Amino acid sequence: MSPLVQPVLRQLGLWTTFLAQGFAPSHRTLTSWDQVGLTSSELLLEARGPSWRVDRMAFDGWLTAAGCRAAERVDAKVCHLAREADGWSVVCDDGTSRSARRRAAPAHSPTARVRGRKRRTA
């Protein structure tokens, strides 16, 4: 996995738990894309850090579980959706509202974090 995964996982607040999964850093990658033989990429002096050797099924399972822990299920119809300076405000037909706030990334980006906060509306 590319060294570029680190800033994305940091923004999502998942870097520490990623490291705890035991995936191994790799300072050299060998690839063969439509060619005979291997091409080596040295990452020992890469400023962004090493690449990562991951078990893809284990990584996907870990990432899915992390997403499920961060999600909130809403059993209500959305009545109003409004963009705010720092995210979105959602008003539901059950009288509650929720906010999705940005955290170091635009609200529309895949790295935005959603925080579900319930509050009664008048």
WOKAUR-V259774 format. One record per backbone hydrogen bond with DSSP energy under -0.5 kcal/mol. NH is the residue of the N-H (numbers start at 1). CO is the residue of the C=O. E is the energy in kcal/mol with one decimal. If there is no record, write none. Layout:
((NH | CO | E) (NH | CO | E))
This chain:
((5 | 2 | -1.8) (6 | 3 | -1.4) (8 | 4 | -0.8) (9 | 5 | -2.7) (10 | 6 | -2.4) (11 | 7 | -2.2) (12 | 8 | -1.7) (13 | 10 | -1.3) (14 | 9 | -3.1) (15 | 9 | -0.8) (18 | 14 | -2.4) (19 | 15 | -2.4) (20 | 16 | -1.6) (21 | 17 | -0.6) (21 | 18 | -1.3) (22 | 19 | -1.4) (23 | 18 | -0.6) (24 | 53 | -1.3) (26 | 51 | -2.9) (29 | 41 | -2.2) (31 | 39 | -2.4) (34 | 32 | -0.6) (39 | 31 | -2.9) (41 | 29 | -2.6) (43 | 27 | -3.7) (44 | 27 | -0.8) (46 | 43 | -1.4) (49 | 46 | -1.6) (51 | 26 | -2.3) (52 | 1 | -2.3) (53 | 24 | -3.3) (54 | 52 | -0.7) (56 | 54 | -0.8) (59 | 55 | -3.0) (60 | 56 | -2.8) (61 | 57 | -2.3) (62 | 58 | -2.5) (63 | 59 | -2.8) (64 | 60 | -2.4) (65 | 61 | -2.4) (66 | 62 | -2.3) (67 | 63 | -2.2) (68 | 64 | -2.3) (69 | 65 | -2.1) (70 | 66 | -1.4) (71 | 67 | -1.1) (75 | 73 | -0.5) (76 | 74 | -1.0) (79 | 91 | -3.0) (80 | 91 | -1.9) (82 | 89 | -2.7) (84 | 87 | -2.9) (87 | 84 | -1.2) (88 | 100 | -2.7) (89 | 82 | -2.8) (90 | 98 | -3.1) (91 | 80 | -2.8) (92 | 96 | -3.0) (93 | 77 | -2.6) (95 | 92 | -1.5) (97 | 119 | -1.6) (98 | 90 | -2.8) (100 | 88 | -2.5) (101 | 99 | -0.6) (102 | 86 | -3.0) (103 | 105 | -0.5) (109 | 106 | -1.8) (112 | 109 | -1.5) (115 | 113 | -0.5) (116 | 114 | -0.5) (117 | 115 | -0.6) (119 | 97 | -0.8) (121 | 95 | -2.3))
